Amino acid sequence: MKRYRIRLTADAEQDLIEIYRYIALHDSSENADYVLDQLESLCSRLTELPERGHLPPELDRIGVTNYREVYFKPYRVIYEAIRQDVFIHCILDGRRDIPSLLQRRLIR
């Protein structure tokens, strides 16, 4: 089976930091650790089957089809597979204004 390398963009790394800080501040560091572990595990599973994700509907509606996403609800991991690499572009809380975030981060 083909294995892909996972590459987090600087924006995705910052997303993880912000998610962790928010949960630690508003809930607990134990829950922040748990969510971080789950998100990192979700990303690492993309090494084997990156095509398992689906098109983000906000991007599909405007004809942008090179990105995919997987969930650890309410968080959405948006990525792009290019050759042997999976680039994680965004790790977003799905309760936020996703169309605006995607517009700023992916559609330039």
C-alpha positions, 0 to 999 in steps of 0.5 A: 500500500502506498504511504503518504507523508503528512505535512502541516502548513504553518496555518494548520500548526497555528490552528492546533495551538489555538484549539489547544489553548482555547480548550485548556483555558475554557475547559481543562488541560486534560480535555485539551490533551485529548482533543489534540491527540485525536486530531493528531491521530486523525491526521496521521491516518491520512498516510494510508488513505488520503482519498477517504475524505470528502470534498468540503461542501463550501469548496465543492459549490464553487468548483474547487475540488482539490481539497478534501476533509475529515472530521473529529467533530466539531473539528474539520481537517482540510487537506490536499494530497499531492504526489506522495504528500498530504498537506494539512491546510486547516484544522477548523472548528466547524461551528465557526464561519467556515466559508469566510475562513476558507476564502481567506486561507485557501482561495486567494 
